[in-house]
Amino acid sequence: MIEAIILIVTRPGAEKKVYDQLKNHPKVKEVYKVYGEYDLIARVEVEDIRDLDEFHDNVLRKIKEIEVTETLIASTYGIKE
């Protein structure tokens, strides 16, 4: 299992539309509207790198309101106790 954090820049004013398209996708575990350089942050869980490629190609790239993404693959997992 791979966990990735995807930083998303949307077209101005399209944040809610993109948020709504991502929030119910089964690979998206969390999605947040944020302030700053990025408009949204999504945490996704995929089986492997091919599955991540498929998510990028078949989900993110088909949302025309997304202008830029940056994907960070988690190398260490942990929960603060």
N, C-alpha and C positions, 0 to 999 in steps of 0.2 A: 504494500500500500504506500502510495506517495501522497504527501500533503503539500499543497502549494498555496501561496498567498498571491493573489492577482490584483495588482494596482491598476485602476481603470480611469481613464480620462474620457468623458463623454462630450458630445456637442453641447454647447451652452443651453441650459434648460431641459436637457433630456435625462437628467439623473434619475428621476422617478420612473420613467419608462424603462430604462435599462435595469434598475433595481427590481421592478416588477417582473421583468423577463427572467431574471436570474434567481430570485428568491425561492421559487418552487422547483428548480432543477435538482434532480436527485444527487448530482455530484457536488452541488454547492451546499456546504454545511452552514455557512454564515455569510452574510453580506451586509455591509454597513455603508451608509452615506457619510462622508467625512469632509472636513474642511481642509484646505491647503492645496498642494500641487495636484493631487488626485481627487476625483469626485466620489469614487466608490472603492471599497476594498472587499474582495471576496476570498473566502477560504474554501478550497475545493479538495476533495479526496478522490483519487483515481487509483486504479489497479497498478499501472506501470506507465512508463514514458510514452508508449504508444497511445494509451488511453488519454493522457494529457494532450498529446498532439491532436487526437480526435476531438477533444473538448474545445481546443482552440479553433480548429478548422470548422467544426460543425455547429458550434454554439456561439463563441465570441465573435468570430469573423463574419457571422451572418447577422449580427445586430448592427445595423447601419449607423446607429447613434453612437457607437463606440469609436473614438478617434485613435486612442493609444492604449496599449496594455503593457505592463511589465510583470513578468512572472518570477516569483521567488520560490524556489523549491526548498522546503524545510529539510535541514540535515540532522537536526536533533529535536526530539520530542520531549515535552515535559510539561507538567502542570504544577503550578505553584501551590504548595500545601498550606 
